[in-house]
Amino acid sequence: MSTQANSQLSDATGTPAPSRYTRTAMALHWIIAVLIICNVALGLSADSIPDDWVRLVIDTHKSIGITVLGLALLRILWRFSHRPPPLPAEFPSWERVAAHIAHFLLYLLMIGLPLSGWLHDSAWKDAATHPMRLFNLMPWPRIGYVMSLEPTLKESLHNGFGALHTWLGYALYALLAMHVGGALKHQWIDRKSVLKRMIP
């Protein structure tokens, strides 16, 4: 085995590197992925569903977003304490760098999207009279500082955070397409599967 390959399989202390993600990391990855797909579908359908369904769809979208935020933060904490498996040693350096950048941006979006949506919702002019409930099971607070702002400023922030939320959504679509496309390329073209690292 080459020196480069050996460096991928052990750390500075000689501890063998893991070949797969932990079960907790796998569970968080797939739960977050399913929730994001659901939220994309809900977000895109909001303008085409019957009026009677709009409030339910929007409230569910908000609840899923808050859940993704919590799970994403948990996943980041888990990753700091549990070393992920390395990419195959045969991957060129540019591909490794691109993968790390893509993962960093995905984490950023998994936090930025829910936060921008939460800020957007907190700046809604009717937020005080329409309390938010997480999956209609328990109250969920809005951001008090934003709710207490002067109405004109709050309306401006509502529009601004709404636009930011939309553009971050587009960025997420693009990154998800690249993420899935890259994984399939490694699986079918390079014959160097990275999917098996994230499958129980």
Disulfide bonds with the S-S distance in Angstrom:
none
